């Protein structure tokens, strides 16, 4: 547990202690994470100019059911529903997860923000440029060059 930076915590949402990683602002409870996700969903929907009723309709939900996601109190969103929201509203799952748990992207807030910025820039690259960048990054990453050479040799039948 400690090798992964995990600590055992109690959370009112769970019957037993759970292992969690320390975030930049401590360890959020499940309820606090739900609240952050809810706030992010509402802010993003409003920024996109989509009414709650229209979004609920596009998701195949009643307004009252979708409203629960934005209140974060009574309903938790499933991963398939998150994917559906991404398709409709044009965001990536990492956007909402980053807002809730940026510590997953780096050891400091600055490192996490840099990684997010890099991912956002990569999302906008044309495919050929992205492939070139992958090759460059593999050459720059220790251990990747050797692994890439083995993969290339296998493809070429050497």
N, C-alpha and C positions, 0 to 999 in steps of 0.2 A: 504494500500500500504506500509506504513512504517513498519508495523509489519512483512512483508515479505522481508524487505530490498530493496524495489523497489523505484526507482526514475523515474520521468517523464523526458524523453529526446526527442529531435528531431533528426531525422535521414533522410538524403536526400532520402533514398529509400522509405519512407512512407509519405503519405499525412498528417497524423495526428501525434501528439506526441504519444510515446509508453512508456510503463513502463518496465524498465530493472533493473537488479541487477548489482551492482558495481562489476567489476572483479578485479583481483589483479593488473592489469595495467590500471584501469579505465574502461570505458564502450566503447566497440568496436562498430563501426557502422556495419551495415549489409555488406557493401563493405569490411571492414577490416576482418570480419569473413569469407567472401567468399575467400579473399586472403589467410588467414591462412589455410583454408580447401584445397585450390588449391595447396599450397606449400606442405602440408602434403601428398596429393595424389601423387604428382609427386615424392617426396622423397621416399615414400613407394614403388611405382611402380618400380623406379630405383633400390632400395635396393633389391627388389625381382627378379631383372634381367628380367623383362617383358618389351617388347617394347610397345610403345604407340599403334602401329598398332595391335599387338597381343591382347592386352587388349581390344581395341575397338572391334575387331572381337568377342572375347569371350562374350562381353556385347551386341552384336548385334547392334553396332553403327558404324558409319563411323568414320574414324580417326579424321576428322575435328570436328565432334560433341563431341567426347571424349576430344579432345584438349581444347575445351571451358571450360570443368570442371577444367582442370589443369591451365588454364589461369585465371579462376575465374571472367571473365569479362562479358561474354554474356549469360551463362547458369547456372542455379542452379540445383543441383542434387536433384531428388526426393528421398523420403525414400525408396521406392522399389528398386531404382537404387543403393542406398547405401547398401542395403541388398545384392543385386546381387554382388556388388564389394567385400563385406565381404566374400561371398561364394567363389569367384574366387581367391582373394588374401590372404585369411586366416587371416584377422584381425577382430576385434570386433568393432561394431559401437562406443562403448565408447572410443576407441583409437583416432579416429578422433575428436570426441566431446571433449574429455579431452584436446587435444592439442589446441582446439579453446576456450574452456571455463572451465579451471581447477577449477575455483571458485565454480562450481556446486558440487564439491567433498569435499570441506572443507573450513574452515574460514581462513586458512593460506595456502601458497604454500606448506609448509611442510606437513600439515594435508592432503591436497589434494593428494600429491605424495604418502603418506603412504596408503591412501585408494586405489589408483590405484595399488600400489604394492601388497596390500592384494588381490585385485580382480584378478590380474594376477596369483598370487600363487594359489588361489582357483580354477581358470580355469584348472590348471594342476593336481589337485588332482583326485585320483580314486574315483568313485561314493560312495563306502562304507565310505571312509575317509571323503568325503564331508558331508555325512549324519551325521557322528559322530561329525564333527565340527559344523554343524548347531545345533545339540542338545546341545553341550557345550556352544555355543554362546547364545542360548536361555536361558540357566540357568544363564548366566553371565549378561544378559540384564535385567534391572529393568522392571517389568511389563510383561515380556515375559513368565516367569515361570507360573504365574497364568493363562495367556491365553492358554498356552500349556496344562496345567492341565485340563482346561475346554474342549479343543478339544479332548484330550485323553479320558476323561469321556464320551463325546458324542459318540465317536467311539465305546466305549465298552458298551454303552447302560446303563450307570449308571444314 
